Amino acid sequence: MVLVKARVLDSTHLELAKPIAAGRGGHVLVVVTESTRADAERQEWIEGSSQSLRSAYGDSEPEYTPSMVREANPGYGA
């Protein structure tokens, strides 16, 4: 999936901010969100995610140091 910003030219035409890999006559799926609702929904997701993280990792969660790692993940941070 590719996320591309587009400017509305009129009710049936968009101008993409960058090209996409779709040939003439091809089909794409467009999802339209209204900014005020999208912002409110995003905030709800952030609050829900934060609440889940707080319940999973409480104040009593120990701090893990690099010396406690038994087997390093070579792909971590790459």
LOMARLUM-559872 format. One line per 2 residues: number of its first residue (from 1); their letters; for each residue y, z, x of N, C-alpha, C, O. Coordinates in steps of 0.1 Angstrom, whole numbers. Layout:
LOMARLUM-559872
NUM) a) Y:Z:X:Y:Z:X:Y:Z:X:Y:Z:X  ...;
END
This chain:
LOMARLUM-559872
1) mv) -12:0:9:0:0:0:12:0:9:13:7:19  22:-8:5:35:-9:12:46:-5:3:47:-9:-8;
3) lv) 55:4:8:66:8:0:79:0:5:82:2:17  85:-8:-4:96:-16:0:108:-13:-10:106:-13:-22;
5) ka) 119:-10:-4:131:-8:-13:136:-21:-17:136:-31:-10  141:-22:-30:147:-34:-35:160:-32:-43:161:-21:-49;
7) rv) 169:-41:-42:181:-41:-50:179:-49:-63:174:-60:-62  184:-43:-74:183:-50:-87:194:-61:-87:206:-57:-87;
9) ld) 190:-73:-89:200:-84:-91:204:-86:-105:215:-87:-109  194:-85:-114:196:-85:-128:183:-79:-134:174:-75:-127;
11) st) 182:-79:-147:170:-73:-154:157:-79:-151:146:-73:-154  156:-91:-145:143:-97:-141:142:-101:-127:132:-107:-123;
13) hl) 152:-98:-118:151:-102:-104:155:-91:-95:164:-83:-97  147:-90:-84:149:-80:-74:151:-87:-60:146:-98:-58;
15) el) 159:-81:-51:160:-85:-38:154:-75:-29:159:-64:-28  143:-79:-22:136:-69:-13:144:-67:0:150:-76:5;
17) ak) 143:-54:5:150:-51:17:143:-57:29:149:-59:40  130:-60:28:122:-67:39:112:-75:32:107:-73:21;
19) pi) 107:-85:40:96:-94:34:83:-87:32:80:-77:38  76:-92:23:62:-87:20:52:-98:22:55:-110:22;
21) aa) 39:-94:24:29:-104:26:23:-108:12:12:-105:9  31:-116:5:26:-121:-8:32:-136:-9:44:-138:-7;
23) gr) 23:-145:-11:27:-159:-12:34:-162:-26:33:-154:-35  40:-174:-26:46:-178:-38:36:-179:-49:25:-184:-48;
25) gg) 39:-173:-61:30:-173:-72:20:-161:-71:12:-159:-81  21:-154:-61:12:-142:-59:17:-131:-69:28:-132:-74;
27) hv) 9:-120:-70:12:-109:-78:14:-97:-70:7:-94:-61  24:-88:-74:26:-75:-68:27:-65:-80:30:-69:-91;
29) lv) 25:-53:-76:27:-42:-86:40:-35:-83:42:-31:-72  48:-34:-93:61:-27:-91:62:-15:-99:59:-15:-111;
31) vv) 66:-4:-93:67:9:-100:82:12:-100:88:13:-90  88:14:-112:102:17:-113:104:32:-117:98:36:-127;
33) te) 112:39:-109:115:53:-112:130:54:-114:138:47:-108  134:63:-123:148:66:-125:151:77:-116:144:87:-115;
35) st) 162:75:-108:165:85:-97:166:99:-102:161:108:-95  172:102:-114:173:116:-118:160:122:-121:157:133:-117;
37) ra) 152:115:-128:138:120:-131:130:121:-119:122:130:-117  131:111:-110:123:110:-98:127:122:-89:118:129:-84;
39) da) 139:125:-89:144:137:-81:138:150:-86:134:159:-79  139:151:-100:134:163:-106:119:164:-104:114:175:-102;
41) er) 112:153:-106:97:153:-104:93:156:-90:84:164:-87  101:151:-80:98:154:-66:100:168:-63:92:174:-56;
43) qe) 110:174:-69:113:189:-67:101:197:-73:97:207:-67  96:193:-84:85:200:-90:72:199:-81:65:209:-79;
45) wi) 70:187:-75:59:186:-66:61:194:-53:51:201:-49  73:195:-48:76:203:-36:73:218:-39:67:225:-31;
47) eg) 78:222:-51:76:236:-54:62:240:-56:57:250:-52  54:231:-63:40:233:-65:32:233:-52:24:242:-50;
49) ss) 36:224:-43:29:224:-30:32:236:-22:23:242:-16  45:240:-22:49:252:-15:41:265:-20:37:273:-12;
51) qs) 40:265:-33:33:277:-39:18:277:-35:13:287:-32  12:265:-35:-2:264:-31:-3:268:-16:-13:275:-12;
53) lr) 6:264:-7:5:267:7:7:282:9:0:289:17  16:288:1:19:303:2:6:310:-1:3:321:5;
55) sa) -1:306:-12:-13:313:-16:-24:311:-6:-33:320:-5  -25:299:0:-35:296:10:-33:303:23:-42:308:30;
57) yg) -21:304:27:-17:310:40:-7:321:38:5:319:38  -12:333:36:-4:345:33:2:351:45:0:346:56;
59) ds) 10:362:43:16:369:54:6:375:64:9:377:75  -6:377:59:-17:383:67:-24:373:76:-34:376:83;
61) ep) -21:360:74:-28:349:82:-25:351:97:-13:352:100  -35:352:105:-33:354:119:-27:341:126:-28:330:121;
63) ey) -20:344:137:-14:333:145:-25:328:154:-32:336:161  -27:315:155:-38:309:163:-31:303:176:-21:296:174;
65) tp) -35:307:187:-30:302:199:-39:291:205:-50:290:201  -33:283:214:-42:272:220:-54:277:227:-64:271:228;
67) sm) -53:290:232:-64:295:240:-76:299:230:-87:301:235  -74:299:217:-84:303:208:-92:290:203:-102:292:197;
69) vr) -87:278:207:-94:266:203:-107:264:211:-106:265:223  -118:262:204:-131:261:210:-133:247:215:-138:244:226;
71) ea) -129:237:207:-131:223:210:-118:215:206:-114:215:195  -112:210:216:-99:203:214:-101:190:207:-111:183:208;
73) np) -92:186:198:-92:173:191:-83:164:199:-71:165:199  -89:154:206:-81:145:214:-71:136:206:-61:132:212;
75) gy) -73:134:194:-64:126:185:-53:134:179:-44:129:173  -53:148:181:-42:156:175:-29:153:182:-28:153:194;
77) ga) -19:150:174:-6:148:179:-4:134:184:7:130:189  -14:125:183:-13:112:188:-6:103:178:-4:91:181;
END
